Amino acid sequence: MNVSHLLIKTPSTRESKFALSLCFIWIVTHLFTDPLLSEETTYIFASDGKNQQILRVEVTAENGEIKAKLLESLKLPSRPSGITYNPHHNQLIVSSSARSSRKAEAVNIKILSDGKLKPDHTTTIEFPTSYTSVDRKGKFYLSTHYRTGSTQVYHLNQDGRVGQQACSLKTPRPEAHSLLTTRDNKFAYIPCVKTNNALYQYSFDEKTGKLSPLKPFDASPPAMFGPRHLAYHPTLPLVYFSNEQQLGVSVYEINSDGQLHDKQHAVTIPRRSPYVRGKRELSSSDIVMASDGKLLFIAIRDSAGEEDSVFTFRVESDGRLSLASRMKVGDIPWKLALSPNGKILFVSESNESRLSIFEVQPDGSLKTAAQINWNARIRSMVAWSPTKYSPPPEEESIKKVRSATPAVIDDYRRYISGDRSVVAWYGKRVALVLDEDTSIEQRDAKTMQRILFALDDVFDAFDKVTGRKPRLTAPLQGKIRIEVSSKVGGGLAHHGRLGVAIGHGFFEGLYKRFSKGENTVDQVFFYEIARNYWMRDMNPTIDYHTSKGPRDYGWWTVGFNNAMSIFLPHEIKSIKDMYYFGSGGKRFSDGMEANLKSYIQNPDKYNWENSWNVPLVPWKKRTSVNDLMTGLLIRLHRDHGGIEFIKGLYQEIPKLQPLKSRSDRQGARDNFYEASSRAAKKDLSEFFTKTLRWSLTEKRVQEVRNALNK
């Protein structure tokens, strides 16, 4: 509609009153109705072996009421058992085990936008399955078999279909119950229940799919706990196991080497009697955690009474659990699932042959909302909604940046660097200025659109992680300038002001990689943009000059720039990796962390004065102290909460008391220790004094401990 053609009519008094009434009704409706109204439709897909089909249930929230409807189901040629979701291809993978042989089948099923299912491909696999999952990159299909302990990993082809076997092993004890890779895709754990009572630890090679036992192999859960299913914390390095025999949840910290260290063993209700093999009574089943990491749910089955329940735990800031509520449910709650926004909990009450649906209240308690009788003892199901599917970066880029527009500018005035005649490409947030180009036709439009989409996302990620708001200076059409110029060797940027300049050679390399669909962004982009987010209030609390003299300072700034180029790419869906002179982010990160390892492993050679208080470290030529600082940030990030720790560090550093001067090195050490402890939500004095060999003032350590214990 052309706005210039609209006729504007002045309303009468009566019309105005009527409009105000409608406005009031709209406000009441939208402000005081249940927030579930904003939830998109959720579909439940359940594996029905009895009737040889996949059940479909549609769940909607309308006028504050949750409604459920059993839809037409998908018939299968064999009896389905396990079912798992592959978000990378928006597919279900359904497994079936033939009784007449040891072999099984894996069926790939596409999920259409309206929730309908379309069978895609069936693969015969060598071993039967019980629990199945997909690794974090969507490249492997993993399974365990309960009775035998058989564990298999299969390749997933580019279309998501199950392919050749990648790894085969057998756990030392049977009754292996689940298998799910860690959030970083580096490790996996297989718990065994009942009297087998084991928790096997593996490293996972995301390139080959190989599972390799760690040493020690068994995390040795307490006697008769029986770890069964697991859930990972969304941000902290923690994993939660439902304990089949203990009737509770065990919380384990995941060390950097993948080893588990028990943090807490929470209980729901005590057992009525000690566990006896062959006697069925109380036992835990499934466990599920809300995507925001604030609530955790566990189901308890009672085969000899009416204690069947779902318990809610609050998840504290350090990952520990506190019991919030209990809801008694129908007979034998076997499987749990949550809607994407965490406001609806689905419970498969297997002996009732029923799906019960509960509204999750703000305090974690459950309110019965709806029920569906589906005439099947469902033990495996998946919750899905259109919002749960994130298309691959290429597909999403083409959709989103159609609004991006290029323009030739003949009288361009540079912000940092550039010529008078340039071509500017505009994204959502950035204006990419190319001073070597003379026409729009020089570049492929779709490639440029994907680049703009990725650079927009880089600034969005910096906003989210740092929580800082740099000043937008000299915007171009209201957007952040990224100037690409042959006059810049590497990169240039201002502190605390949005806008950077990048060397022409770096951009040409980026353009070629994006044109091939590689979608990797050079380290220099992250490095220079990190300067924009290093505000003036960061340096006064931790920035000290080295022994070289009063002008040799600013090393922490560079240390953070390097570290953010390692952390940020993992937070951006449209980018596959950081690119650094022919290698990826891992090699760059490993090189940085090697400096910290060299320091830590040589206490007789290196100390604060000759390693942290010098511009160049003593163990490697031309290596600056900022690389050592980057290595420290990598270690803290991995051990104390990942990106949430980095968020906390950006928040805590500006709050501290400024140093007396840049020569106040003791104050700088104390301040960085305090900021790190507050970001980690635990006292790190032992790590700083013993591992890093930093001297800290006793008064500051005690102040930090007191503050954290409040």
Beta strands, then each sheet from edge to edge (+ up, - down):
strand 1: 42-48
strand 2: 53-62
strand 3: 65-70
strand 4: 74-75
strand 5: 83-86
strand 6: 91-97
strand 7: 104-111
strand 8: 117-125
strand 9: 131-134
strand 10: 140-144
strand 11: 150-156
strand 12: 162-170
strand 13: 180-181
strand 14: 187-192
strand 15: 198-204
strand 16: 211-218
strand 17: 227-232
strand 18: 238-243
strand 19: 248-254
strand 20: 260-267
strand 21: 282-289
strand 22: 295-302
strand 23: 309-315
strand 24: 321-328
strand 25: 333-338
strand 26: 344-349
strand 27: 354-360
strand 28: 366-373
strand 29: 381-384
strand 30: 405-409
strand 31: 422-426
strand 32: 430-434
strand 33: 471-472
strand 34: 480-485
strand 35: 491-493
strand 36: 497-498
strand 37: 500-503
strand 38: 520-522
strand 39: 577-580
strand 40: 583-584
sheet 1: 3+ 2- 1+ 29-
sheet 2: 3+ 2- 4+
sheet 3: 5+ 6- 7+ 8-
sheet 4: 9+ 10- 11+ 12-
sheet 5: 13+ 14- 15+ 16-
sheet 6: 17+ 18- 19+ 20-
sheet 7: 21+ 22- 23+ 24-
sheet 8: 25+ 26- 27+ 28-
sheet 9: 30+ 31- 32+ 34+ 37+ 35-
sheet 10: 33+ 36+
sheet 11: 38+ 39+ 40-
end
